[in-house]
Amino acid sequence: MAEIFRRIHALGGCDASEQFDRGWDAAVASCEDVLTELTGISYDDLEDGGGADG
């Protein structure tokens, strides 16, 4: 699960126009929100070395 979160988080920050970039980052954040809702794990939880990977 931690690797899935890391890969989705890495999708953010595309090199596009500012308007597209904001929309893209919002979409990535929405995916992260769904993962957090379903698993109870946030990206910030992974910063300390990964936590449980299930």
C-alpha positions in Angstrom: 0.0 0.0 0.0 2.8 2.4 0.8 4.3 2.0 -2.7 0.9 2.7 -4.3 0.7 5.9 -2.3 4.2 7.0 -3.2 3.6 6.4 -6.9 0.3 8.3 -6.9 1.9 11.2 -5.0 4.8 11.3 -7.5 2.3 11.9 -10.3 1.8 15.5 -9.0 3.8 18.5 -10.3 3.6 18.1 -14.0 5.4 20.6 -16.3 2.3 22.1 -17.9 0.5 25.4 -17.9 -0.2 26.9 -14.5 -4.0 26.3 -14.9 -3.5 22.6 -16.1 -0.9 22.0 -13.3 -3.3 23.2 -10.6 -6.1 20.9 -12.0 -3.7 18.0 -12.2 -2.4 18.4 -8.7 -6.0 18.7 -7.4 -6.8 15.4 -9.2 -3.8 13.7 -7.6 -4.7 15.0 -4.2 -8.2 13.6 -4.7 -6.8 10.2 -5.4 -4.7 10.5 -2.2 -7.8 11.5 -0.3 -9.6 8.3 -1.5 -6.7 6.2 -0.4 -6.6 7.8 3.0 -10.3 7.3 3.4 -10.1 3.7 2.5 -6.9 2.8 4.4 -6.6 5.4 7.1 -3.1 6.0 5.9 -2.0 9.4 4.6 1.1 10.4 2.6 2.4 12.2 5.7 2.3 8.8 7.5 4.8 7.5 5.0 7.4 10.2 5.6 8.7 8.4 8.7 10.0 5.4 6.7 7.0 3.9 5.2 4.9 2.5 8.1 2.9 -0.6 7.5 2.8 -1.7 3.9 -0.3 -3.7 3.4 
